[in-house]
Amino acid sequence: MGGRIIFLNILVLSILLYNYYTSALVSSLLNAKPDVLETVKELYESTLKVGTEYQPYTNTFIVQARGNEWVQKLNSSKIFTSGRANYYSPEEGLAKVKKGGFAYHTEVTTAYPIVSRTFEADPICDLAQIEFIDPASVGFMVPKRSQYRQLFLVSLVKMQQSGIFKRERDVWVASKPECLLSSRVLSVGVNELFMVYMILVGGMFSAAIIFCIEIIWQKNQGKTK
């Protein structure tokens, strides 16, 4: 009787452990964030094609790209092909991004309104943004060795600390549309739970074999007596 109680407790604990494992695994798969590109280096090393909007000052920055090794490599390999840049209008470029396998260079104030109108939930959640220029860089143009340089520098630091920069950026710069993860439908296949099911099936076969051996052993014991 003591051995049966021990085996019954092990059975209950095994079922609880199995349920916890499958629930934790499915939850981790559903809540996993998609892998997105974060740097120009990753964009250069990826298989994505690259296009850009025709803007003189941004194109000048890309062409010159002084001091930025990966922008230069991206410029020579993916942005400029066949001797000319891959120019697309915002609507056409973002349509290619929506289809996949394409990266488009433009301003966020131009891109995000179009994204909010034309993209569904899944493409918005998978959308990645790479900064070519530091968005927080703000400054004033002053003559060299100007006596106002220190004054402007202190003012910029105070504006940064007080949150004025962030407020103005939120007002004038379009933000990325919200990713509604709850509306996404992700399929979790049996492949992720293959090992768990194999252990369960193996335990069931083992239990059946041990049960049959016990029955045979009990019958032999009865015949012997």
C-alpha positions, 0 to 999 in steps of 0.5 A: 500500500505504501508503494502505491501511495508513492507512485500515485503521488509521483503520477500527480506531480508528473501531470502537474509538471507536464501541464506547467511545462507545456503552458510555459513553453506555449506562453513563451512562444506567443509572447516572443518578440520578432527579431528585427534589425537595429543597426546599419551593420545588421541591415548591410549584412542582411538580404534586404533590398534598400530604397530611398526617397529623393531628398537632397540633404539626406541623399547628400548625407548617404553619399558622403557618409564621412566616418560611418563605415557601414553607411558607406558599404550600404551605399555602395552595395545596396542603395546605389545599384547600376550607377544610380540610387534606388529612388521610390516615392513614399507610397511605393517604397512603403508598399514594398516594405509591407510585402517584405524583404525591403528596407526604405529610407525616409523621414518618420513624419512621412512614413508613419502616417502612411504606415498607420493607414495602410499596414495591418497589425502584424506588419506594424509589430514586425516593423523596425526603425534604424536611425541613420542620424541621431534624432536627439542631436539639436544645436545652434549655429554660432561663429567660431570662438563665439562668446555665446557658445557656453550660454547656448550649451548650458541652455541646451542641457537645461532643455534636455533635462527639463524634457522640452526636447522630448515634448517638442519631438512628440509634437512635431515628429510622428511616432510609430503606430502602436503594436497591438500584440493581443490582436496577433494570431500566432500558430504554435505547432507540435514541433515545439512540444515534440519532446514532451509528447515523446516523453509522455508516450514513452511513459505510457508504454513503459507503464503498460509493459510494467503492468503486464509484467506485474500481472504475469508475476502475480499469476506465477506466484499464485501457481507456485503457492 
